[in-house]
Amino acid sequence: MPMTSDCCTNKLIGSLYMNDLSRWLSLLEAVELAPGDVIFDAAHHTRHIYFPTSATITMLHDWPARPATSVAVIRPAGAVG
C-alpha cells in the first residue's frame, strides 16, 4: 500500500524538504507489524529499511545460554534495516 502523509510522523522522513519527500513517497510502503515480528536477522541480508511511525523497534542480541538483551531501541525518530 502506498504511503500517505502518515509517513511524516517518522521524524527522519518528516524532516525532508518537500521536493525530496515527494520523490521518496513513491518508494515507501506502509507495513503493519505485530508485536514479536522479526524484521531483521543478522544472519541474513535485508533489502528493506523500516521507518517506524507509531511503534518502537527493539534490536536484540541473542546470547548463548542467556536471555536475549535489548541493545538498541528505534522509535519514530529513526530507521532500521
Secondary structure as UniProt FT lines:
FT   HELIX           5..9
FT   HELIX           11..14
FT   HELIX           18..25
FT   TURN            26..27
FT   TURN            35..36
FT   TURN            42..43
FT   STRAND          57..61
FT   TURN            64..65
FT   STRAND          69..74
FT   TURN            76..77
//
